Amino acid sequence: MTGRQWLLKRWRPRSLQARQLLAASVGLIAFLALAGYALDAAFADTARANLRERLKNYATAYAGGIDFTRDGSLYIREQPPDPRFDVPGSGLYLQVVMPGDHGNSMSAEGPILPEVSGHLLDPRQEVFEGPLPMTQIDGTPGEVYRYGLGLVWGGDGAPEAEFPYTIYVLEDSRALGAQLRVFRGAVWFWLGVTGLILLLLQTLVLQWSLRPLKRVINELTKVQRGERARMSERHPRELEPLTESINAFIESERENLDRQRNTLADLAHSLKTPIAVLRTQLDSGADAAALREELDVQLQRMNNLVSYQLARAASSGHKLFSAPVPIEPPPKISCRGWRRSMPARACCASSISPRA
């Protein structure tokens, strides 16, 4: 026996309830795991989509409040859409890329953000990237998500004064990671609670479903002890063939027992006569030759009686588990004038014509 076979034999549950509970538990755990993974992936995609939309709104808000001086320097004439843009290392950063130069918000002073020099986007082009590596204001490594929007500065309306620029808005990935951790904790907690409740309900359902089997076992035990004559007939339809077969087997065994008792009684009654004859011969004082002859006759008679009763006991009664014996079909003969064969009786009937 291999180690795998020994392990399967060792851990194979012998109870139907244990098997069904194990199968239901494995299926439930697999379902909850897949459900948790799907919910986590869906929430992560939704959170990233919301982050992209939020960064896009910041970039659009900045696009309406950005000006450039005559020498091409960046000038922000309005308050930032979020106060964190004015706090160094706050986790929300602005980078504006111009031809040959770039500018940052006050929050970008200190952290080492991903390089944006020369990363000009085409007008109306949008990008969303991340997480990208960066260095926090305290020197620790971190990551950021970055949204970029390509625009064109019109200047005073002259075509030669136009130039492209790009607004990049960056946010620390720790905010998104915190949202994912909170969501994952809540999801797995409630999935675990749901799994425990479902397992408890599954156990109760299994006990309720297997109650008819326990009833059958109890009735069968009472039949074995002699407390019941047979099993009751009020059982589920799936168990009716089993209980009917058990009752038929019980009736068959009782009939066999009664038949054996009757056979033994008949045999005992039949053997009384030969024994009485032999006793009479012994008491009469007959000679040895006559006694020997009578003994041989009575022994042969007793042997015939025993053989007859045994054959009768073996052939009588209904055999519950005996296989059916096929009956050979009647022979077929060919009739004159017919090209096909038919049963003998039909052929004879067809060949007889009534007399005129």
BELDAGI-V343220 format. One record per backbone hydrogen bond with DSSP energy under -0.5 kcal/mol. CO is the residue of the C=O (numbers start at 0). NH is the residue of the N-H. If there is no record, write none. Layout:
[[CO/NH] [CO/NH]]
This chain:
[[1/5] [2/6] [3/7] [4/8] [5/9] [6/10] [7/11] [10/12] [14/18] [15/19] [16/20] [17/21] [18/22] [19/23] [20/24] [21/25] [22/26] [23/27] [24/28] [25/29] [26/30] [27/31] [28/32] [29/33] [30/34] [31/35] [32/36] [33/37] [34/38] [35/39] [36/40] [37/41] [38/42] [39/43] [40/44] [41/45] [42/46] [43/47] [44/48] [45/49] [46/50] [47/51] [48/52] [49/53] [50/54] [51/55] [52/56] [53/57] [54/58] [55/59] [56/60] [57/61] [58/62] [59/63] [61/64] [62/65] [64/76] [64/77] [66/74] [68/71] [72/68] [74/66] [74/76] [81/84] [82/85] [83/86] [84/106] [85/87] [86/89] [90/171] [92/169] [93/104] [94/96] [94/167] [95/97] [95/102] [96/165] [97/99] [97/100] [100/97] [102/95] [104/107] [105/108] [106/88] [107/109] [110/112] [111/134] [115/118] [117/119] [121/124] [124/149] [126/147] [128/145] [131/143] [133/141] [134/111] [135/138] [139/135] [141/133] [142/172] [143/131] [144/170] [145/128] [146/168] [147/126] [148/166] [149/123] [150/164] [151/153] [152/162] [153/156] [157/160] [158/161] [162/152] [163/98] [164/150] [165/96] [165/167] [166/148] [167/94] [168/146] [169/92] [170/144] [171/174] [171/175] [172/176] [173/177] [174/178] [175/179] [176/180] [177/181] [178/182] [179/183] [180/184] [181/185] [182/186] [183/187] [184/188] [185/189] [186/190] [187/191] [188/192] [189/193] [190/194] [191/195] [192/196] [193/197] [194/198] [195/199] [196/200] [197/201] [198/202] [199/203] [200/204] [201/205] [202/206] [203/207] [204/208] [205/209] [207/210] [209/213] [210/214] [211/215] [212/216] [213/217] [214/218] [215/219] [216/220] [217/221] [218/222] [219/223] [220/224] [221/225] [221/226] [221/227] [222/225] [232/234] [235/238] [235/239] [236/240] [238/242] [239/243] [240/244] [241/245] [242/246] [243/247] [244/248] [245/249] [246/250] [247/251] [248/252] [249/253] [250/254] [251/255] [252/256] [253/257] [254/258] [255/259] [256/260] [257/261] [258/262] [259/263] [260/264] [261/265] [262/266] [263/267] [264/268] [265/269] [266/270] [267/271] [268/272] [269/272] [269/273] [270/274] [271/275] [272/276] [273/277] [274/278] [275/279] [276/280] [277/281] [278/282] [279/283] [280/284] [280/285] [281/284] [286/290] [287/291] [288/292] [289/293] [290/294] [291/295] [292/296] [293/297] [294/298] [295/299] [296/300] [297/301] [298/302] [299/303] [300/304] [301/305] [302/306] [303/307] [304/308] [305/309] [306/310] [307/311] [308/312] [309/313] [310/314] [311/315] [317/319] [318/321] [323/325] [330/343] [332/341] [334/337] [341/332] [342/346] [343/347] [344/348] [345/349] [346/350] [347/351] [350/352]]
